[in-house]
Amino acid sequence: MGRAMRLNKFGSGLISVLALAASIGMAEAKSDIIVAMQLEPPHLDPTGAAAGAIDSVLYSNVFEGLTRFGPDGSVNPGLAESWTISDDGKTYTFKLHEGVTFHDGSDMTAEDVKFSLDRARADDSANAQKALFAGIENVEVVDPQTVAVTLKEANSSFLFNLAWGDAVIVAPETVADIKTNPVGTGAFKFSDWVQGDRIDLERNPDYWGTPAKLDNVTFKFISDPTAAFAAVMAEDVNAFVGFPAPENLPQFEADPRFQVLVGSTEGETILAMNNKLPPLDNVKVREAIAHAIDRQAIIDGAMFGYGTPIGTHFAPHNPDYVDLTGSSQYDPELSKKLLAEAGFPDGFETTLKLPPPSYARRGGEIIASQLRAIGIETEITNLEWAQWLEQVFRGKDYGLTIVSHTEPMDIGIYARPDYYFQYGTPEFQKLFAAITSENDPEKRSALLKEAQEMIAADYVNAYLFQLAFPTVADARIKGLWKNQPTQATDLTAVSWEE
């Protein structure tokens, strides 16, 4: 009996040791992550607003399209496993993956693809990139796993366009509540949104593709750069994507607890001008503003040296990029001369409305000072993101604003007369139509270069810099995107080192 009791006591102790070892192992094999970002989405419908923060949370994680961007900017199969293109380049026939379900358990079929594309191009569509779908003539359901999309004209960018977050597939049964309860097909399911604080996602156990390695994801919203620094240093968050205080990056780089990734983005950061608002409707005035801007002073002062100067709306890492910074070099004396020629020898007053990101708020103060030096006084108004979308993007109630356009290769926005800076000349529309229909790579490259030169010569906006994308993360995290070929925090392949 006594021996049995000793064995039981020994066995009990062994079990305790094993349990402790198991618990330590479990602690090391983390499966949850807290990712911080500066901007909170205004709502959760990527097909219903221009706010990039929506895609930052939901792209690939919750919602998917027929095609998708890879971390290198390549266009890859998404919900479509394959496709064929007709000889005239107008009809794309997509074969969908088998066994795809929405997060509510319903099947995703060709009917959902038709609904999504028809909804995006409808007359009453709220899609911020509705123009991407304007060339669709018809969407036909061939069978539950096959859909044919016929275009009015051949479009060499069509598969690229379908990879945008604005082209994700949604279901008619759940779209009414999409802004607060998004239901997609992705590797993560929406769990909770505590507005002003966080969004929670959980692993989708029924995902059709490669399952996510993380069980739970929390997106934490921290708008203040000082608070962002404190949260990362205290390890209250595991990663901060788009870290808003670049002056702190050297400190993180020197700390072995962290990894610092500084990648490129599709974010052309511009001083946007309202081309229909006098006196900004005068090209000489816009040219004067462009020459008043010292780009490097903004990159150094607002971004602490992180950023690449640009002279047109095109990413420098794109092989078709043309360096046009020389056409708007810093020359305040030329600015004053141009203002006098335009009838404003004493300058004028206008508004400068700034969204929340650091590049805009910090850069805005620097630009206001540079414009003041040539006689232009700006009334600065700091807006929250929803206010900026309402007043500037939709309402066009502004003179100047600063924003980074993070959509991939989006020079086509200059062909839209009703876009918020209100350019869209017939000449540029004709040129962009030629770009869209041109399939020969060399000819298309030449046309893209011509487009860059046209908007630079018209001084549509003052082009500042290509936004860098710094991420600070726990050194043990693997699989984070370094670059931003689209605005996304794709966590589908992210894990912790074991």
C-alpha positions in Angstrom: 0.0 0.0 0.0 2.8 2.4 1.0 4.7 1.5 -2.2 1.5 2.2 -4.2 1.1 5.5 -2.5 4.8 6.4 -3.3 4.2 5.5 -7.0 1.1 7.6 -7.1 2.9 10.5 -5.6 5.7 10.1 -8.1 3.3 9.7 -10.9 1.4 12.8 -9.8 4.7 14.7 -9.7 5.7 13.5 -13.2 2.3 14.6 -14.5 2.8 18.0 -13.0 6.2 18.3 -14.6 4.9 17.3 -18.0 2.0 19.7 -17.7 4.4 22.5 -16.8 6.6 21.6 -19.8 3.6 21.5 -22.0 2.4 24.8 -20.8 5.8 26.4 -21.5 5.8 24.9 -25.0 2.3 26.2 -25.6 3.4 29.7 -24.4 6.3 29.6 -26.9 4.1 28.4 -29.8 2.1 31.5 -30.0 -1.0 31.5 -32.2 -2.4 35.0 -31.6 -1.2 38.3 -32.7 -1.9 42.0 -32.0 -1.2 44.2 -35.0 -1.4 48.0 -34.6 -2.1 50.5 -37.3 -2.6 54.3 -37.3 -6.0 54.6 -39.1 -9.2 52.9 -38.2 -11.5 52.0 -41.0 -14.7 54.2 -41.3 -16.6 50.9 -42.0 -15.8 47.4 -43.1 -17.0 47.4 -46.8 -14.0 47.5 -49.1 -16.3 47.9 -52.1 -18.0 51.0 -50.6 -15.3 53.6 -49.7 -11.9 55.0 -50.7 -10.4 54.6 -47.3 -7.3 52.4 -47.6 -7.6 51.4 -43.9 -10.5 49.1 -44.9 -8.2 47.0 -47.1 -5.5 47.2 -44.6 -7.6 45.1 -42.3 -9.7 43.0 -44.6 -7.9 42.4 -47.9 -7.1 38.7 -48.3 -7.7 38.1 -44.6 -11.5 38.3 -44.8 -12.4 39.1 -48.4 -11.0 37.7 -51.6 -11.4 38.5 -55.3 -11.0 36.4 -58.5 -7.4 37.4 -58.6 -5.1 38.7 -55.8 -1.8 40.6 -55.4 1.2 38.8 -54.1 3.7 40.5 -51.8 5.9 41.3 -54.9 3.0 43.0 -56.7 2.3 40.0 -59.0 -1.2 39.2 -60.0 -2.1 35.6 -58.9 -5.2 33.4 -59.0 -7.6 34.0 -56.1 -11.1 32.6 -56.1 -10.6 31.8 -59.7 -8.2 28.9 -60.1 -7.8 29.6 -63.8 -9.1 31.6 -66.8 -9.1 31.8 -70.5 -9.2 34.9 -72.7 -10.9 35.1 -76.1 -8.9 35.9 -79.2 -10.3 39.4 -79.4 -9.3 40.0 -75.7 -12.9 40.9 -74.7 -14.2 37.7 -72.9 -12.6 36.3 -69.8 -13.9 32.9 -68.7 -13.1 32.2 -65.1 -13.1 28.7 -63.5 -13.7 29.0 -59.8 -12.2 26.9 -57.1 -14.4 24.0 -55.8 -15.6 23.9 -52.3 -15.4 27.6 -51.5 -17.8 28.8 -48.8 -18.6 32.1 -47.2 -18.0 32.5 -43.5 -21.8 31.9 -42.9 -21.4 28.4 -44.4 -23.1 29.2 -47.7 -21.5 28.2 -51.0 -19.6 30.8 -53.1 -20.6 30.3 -56.7 -20.6 32.1 -60.1 -23.9 33.7 -59.0 -22.0 35.6 -56.3 -19.3 36.7 -58.8 -22.0 38.0 -61.1 -23.7 39.8 -58.2 -20.5 41.4 -57.0 -19.4 42.7 -60.4 -22.8 43.9 -61.4 -23.1 45.7 -58.0 -19.7 47.3 -58.5 -20.7 48.7 -61.9 -24.3 49.6 -61.3 -25.6 53.1 -61.8 -26.1 53.5 -58.0 -22.8 51.9 -57.1 -20.9 53.4 -54.1 -17.7 51.7 -55.2 -14.9 54.2 -55.0 -13.2 52.6 -58.0 -16.4 52.2 -60.1 -14.4 53.2 -63.2 -12.5 49.9 -62.9 -15.7 48.1 -63.9 -17.2 50.5 -66.4 -15.8 48.5 -69.3 -17.8 45.4 -68.4 -20.5 44.7 -71.0 -22.0 41.6 -69.5 -21.4 39.0 -66.7 -22.8 35.6 -67.5 -23.1 32.5 -65.2 -22.0 29.6 -67.4 -22.4 27.0 -64.5 -22.0 27.2 -60.7 -18.2 27.1 -61.1 -17.8 29.1 -64.3 -18.4 32.8 -65.0 -17.8 34.7 -68.3 -17.1 38.4 -68.2 -17.4 40.2 -71.5 -15.8 43.7 -71.9 -16.9 46.5 -74.2 -13.2 46.8 -75.4 -10.1 44.8 -74.7 -8.4 45.9 -71.5 -4.9 44.7 -70.8 -5.3 45.7 -67.1 -8.5 43.7 -66.4 -6.9 40.9 -64.3 -4.9 43.5 -62.5 -8.1 45.5 -61.8 -9.8 42.4 -60.4 -7.1 42.1 -57.8 -8.0 45.4 -56.1 -9.8 45.3 -52.8 -12.7 47.1 -54.5 -13.3 43.9 -56.6 -13.7 41.4 -53.8 -16.6 38.9 -54.0 -19.5 39.4 -51.6 -22.8 37.6 -51.2 -26.3 39.2 -51.8 -27.6 37.5 -48.6 -25.1 39.3 -46.3 -24.2 42.5 -48.2 -26.8 44.6 -46.3 -24.8 44.4 -43.1 -21.3 44.4 -44.7 -20.2 47.7 -43.1 -20.4 46.3 -39.6 -20.5 42.6 -40.1 -18.4 41.6 -43.1 -18.9 38.1 -44.4 -16.2 36.9 -46.9 -14.4 33.8 -48.0 -11.0 34.4 -46.6 -8.7 32.6 -44.2 -10.0 34.7 -41.2 -13.5 35.4 -40.1 -14.7 38.7 -38.6 -15.3 38.4 -34.9 -15.7 41.8 -33.2 -15.3 45.5 -33.7 -14.9 47.8 -30.7 -15.0 51.1 -32.5 -12.2 53.5 -31.5 -10.1 50.6 -30.2 -9.8 47.3 -32.2 -11.1 44.8 -34.7 -10.8 41.0 -33.9 -10.6 38.2 -36.5 -10.5 34.5 -35.9 -9.2 31.7 -38.0 -11.6 30.2 -40.5 -11.6 26.5 -39.9 -13.4 25.8 -43.2 -11.1 27.8 -45.4 -10.9 26.4 -49.0 -7.2 27.2 -49.4 -4.1 27.0 -47.3 -5.2 27.5 -43.8 -4.0 30.4 -41.7 -1.3 29.6 -39.1 -2.7 32.1 -36.6 -5.8 31.4 -34.6 -6.7 35.0 -33.6 -5.8 38.4 -34.9 -6.4 41.8 -33.3 -6.0 45.0 -35.2 -5.4 47.8 -32.7 -5.8 51.4 -33.7 -3.3 53.9 -32.3 -3.3 57.3 -34.1 -0.8 59.2 -32.0 2.8 58.7 -32.9 4.0 59.0 -29.3 1.5 56.4 -28.2 2.6 54.2 -31.0 6.2 54.3 -29.9 5.2 53.5 -26.3 2.9 50.6 -27.3 5.7 48.9 -29.3 8.4 49.5 -26.7 6.2 48.1 -24.0 5.3 45.1 -26.3 1.6 45.8 -25.8 1.4 45.1 -29.6 3.3 42.5 -31.6 3.7 44.6 -34.7 2.9 48.1 -36.0 2.4 48.3 -39.7 2.9 51.7 -41.3 4.7 52.9 -38.1 3.9 56.6 -37.9 7.1 57.9 -36.1 10.0 57.3 -38.4 12.3 59.2 -36.1 12.1 56.2 -33.7 13.2 53.5 -36.2 16.9 53.6 -35.4 16.1 52.9 -31.7 14.1 49.8 -32.7 16.8 48.7 -35.1 19.2 48.7 -32.2 16.9 46.6 -30.0 17.2 42.8 -30.6 13.6 42.3 -29.5 12.4 43.9 -32.8 12.7 43.7 -36.5 12.3 46.8 -38.7 11.1 46.4 -42.3 11.2 49.5 -44.5 9.4 48.7 -47.7 8.2 50.5 -50.8 4.5 51.3 -51.4 2.2 52.3 -54.3 1.6 55.5 -52.3 2.2 58.5 -54.4 2.1 61.3 -51.8 0.8 64.5 -53.4 -0.3 68.0 -52.6 -3.6 67.7 -54.4 -5.1 70.8 -56.0 -8.8 71.5 -56.8 -8.4 72.1 -60.5 -11.9 73.6 -60.8 -11.6 76.1 -57.9 -10.2 79.6 -58.8 -7.4 80.5 -58.8 -6.2 76.8 -58.9 -8.0 76.4 -62.2 -5.1 78.5 -63.7 -2.2 76.2 -64.7 0.3 79.0 -64.0 -0.9 79.1 -60.4 -0.6 75.3 -60.0 2.9 75.5 -61.6 3.8 78.2 -59.1 2.7 76.0 -56.2 4.7 73.1 -57.6 7.9 75.1 -57.8 7.4 76.5 -54.2 7.7 73.0 -52.7 11.0 71.8 -51.4 10.4 68.0 -51.6 13.5 67.0 -49.7 12.7 69.4 -46.8 9.3 67.6 -46.5 10.9 64.1 -46.7 13.4 65.1 -44.1 11.1 67.1 -41.8 8.0 65.0 -42.0 9.4 61.6 -42.7 12.9 61.8 -41.3 14.5 60.9 -44.6 12.2 58.0 -45.5 10.6 58.6 -49.0 11.6 58.9 -52.6 11.0 62.2 -54.5 8.6 62.0 -57.4 7.6 64.4 -60.2 4.5 62.7 -61.4 1.8 60.2 -60.2 3.8 57.0 -60.8 5.8 54.7 -58.5 9.6 54.9 -59.0 9.9 51.1 -58.7 7.7 50.6 -61.7 9.8 49.8 -64.8 7.8 52.4 -66.8 8.5 55.3 -64.4 9.9 58.5 -65.8 11.8 60.8 -63.4 10.1 64.2 -63.9 11.2 65.9 -60.7 13.2 68.4 -62.8 10.0 69.9 -64.3 8.9 71.1 -60.8 12.2 71.7 -59.1 12.3 74.0 -56.0 12.4 77.6 -57.3 10.5 80.1 -55.2 11.6 83.0 -57.3 10.1 81.3 -60.4 6.9 80.7 -58.3 6.6 84.4 -57.6 7.1 85.3 -61.3 4.4 82.8 -62.3 2.0 84.1 -59.8 2.5 87.6 -61.1 1.9 86.4 -64.7 -1.3 84.8 -63.5 -2.5 88.0 -62.0 -1.6 87.3 -58.4 1.5 89.3 -57.6 0.6 89.5 -54.0 -0.5 85.9 -53.7 -3.9 84.7 -52.5 -5.5 82.6 -49.7 -6.8 79.1 -49.9 -7.6 76.1 -47.7 -5.3 73.2 -46.8 -7.3 70.3 -45.4 -5.3 67.5 -43.8 -6.3 63.9 -43.0 -4.8 62.2 -40.0 -1.6 60.5 -41.2 1.7 61.9 -40.0 2.9 62.6 -43.5 -0.1 64.9 -44.0 -0.1 66.7 -40.6 3.6 67.1 -40.4 4.1 67.8 -44.1 1.2 70.2 -44.1 2.9 72.6 -41.7 6.1 72.5 -43.8 4.2 73.1 -47.0 2.2 76.0 -45.5 5.5 77.7 -44.6 6.9 77.2 -48.1 3.7 78.6 -49.7 3.7 81.5 -47.3 7.2 82.4 -48.6 5.7 83.1 -52.1 2.6 84.9 -50.8 0.1 82.1 -50.6 -1.6 81.9 -47.2 -3.3 78.6 -46.3 -6.0 78.0 -43.7 -5.1 74.6 -42.2 -7.9 72.3 -41.1 -7.1 69.0 -39.5 -9.8 66.4 -40.4 -10.5 62.9 -39.2 -10.6 60.3 -42.0 -14.4 60.2 -42.4 -14.5 64.0 -42.5 -11.8 64.1 -45.2 -13.7 61.6 -47.3 -16.9 63.6 -46.9 -15.5 67.1 -47.4 -12.6 66.6 -49.8 -13.0 63.3 -51.6 -16.7 63.4 -52.2 -17.6 67.0 -51.5 -14.6 68.6 -53.4 -14.8 71.4 -50.7 -11.2 72.3 -50.5 -8.3 74.2 -52.2 -5.3 72.0 -51.2 -4.9 68.7 -49.4 -2.2 66.2 -48.8 -2.8 62.5 -49.3 -1.0 59.3 -50.3 -2.7 57.4 -53.1 -1.9 53.8 -52.1 -3.9 52.1 -54.9 -1.7 50.1 -57.3 -0.7 51.9 -60.5 -3.7 54.2 -60.4 -2.7 56.9 -63.0 -6.1 56.2 -64.5 -7.8 58.4 -61.9 -6.6 61.4 -64.0 -9.0 60.3 -66.7 -12.0 60.9 -64.4 -13.4 64.5 -64.6 -15.4 64.0 -61.4 -12.5 62.7 -59.4 -11.8 64.9 -56.4 -9.0 67.0 -58.0 -11.3 67.5 -61.0 -8.9 67.1 -64.0 -9.9 64.5 -66.5 -9.2 66.5 -69.7 -10.4 65.0 -73.0 -6.8 64.7 -74.1 -5.9 62.6 -71.1 -9.1 60.5 -71.4 -8.1 59.7 -75.0 -4.6 58.8 -74.0 -5.7 56.6 -71.1 -8.2 54.8 -73.4 -5.3 54.0 -75.7 -3.3 52.6 -72.7 -6.2 50.4 -71.7 -6.6 48.9 -75.1 -3.0 48.5 -76.0 -1.6 44.9 -75.5 1.8 45.4 -77.0 4.2 45.8 -74.0 6.5 48.3 -75.7 3.7 50.5 -77.1 1.9 50.4 -73.7 5.1 51.4 -71.9 5.5 54.4 -74.3 1.9 55.5 -73.7 2.3 55.2 -69.9 5.4 57.5 -70.1 3.4 60.0 -72.2 0.6 59.9 -69.5 3.2 60.7 -66.8 4.5 63.6 -68.8 1.1 65.0 -69.6 -0.1 65.3 -66.0 3.3 66.7 -64.9 3.2 69.4 -67.7 -0.4 70.3 -66.6 0.7 70.6 -63.0 -2.5 68.8 -62.0 -1.0 68.3 -58.5 2.3 69.0 -56.7 4.0 65.6 -56.6 5.9 65.1 -53.3 7.3 61.6 -52.6 6.7 57.9 -52.8 5.6 56.8 -49.3 7.9 54.4 -47.5 6.3 51.8 -45.4 8.0 51.0 -42.1 6.9 48.1 -40.0 8.2 47.4 -36.5 7.5 43.9 -35.2 8.5 41.3 -32.7 11.7 39.7 -34.0 10.1 36.2 -33.8 7.3 37.0 -36.3 7.6 35.5 -39.8 5.7 36.2 -43.0 4.9 39.9 -42.8 4.8 41.8 -46.1 7.7 44.2 -46.4 6.4 46.1 -49.4 2.9 47.3 -50.1 1.9 46.5 -53.7 -1.6 47.3 -52.5 -2.7 48.6 -49.1 -3.0 45.4 -47.2 -1.9 43.7 -44.0 -2.1 40.1 -45.4 -1.7 37.8 -42.4 -2.6 34.6 -44.1 1.0 33.3 -44.1 2.2 35.0 -40.8 3.4 32.9 -37.9 5.6 32.9 -34.9 9.0 31.2 -34.8 8.8 28.0 -32.8 
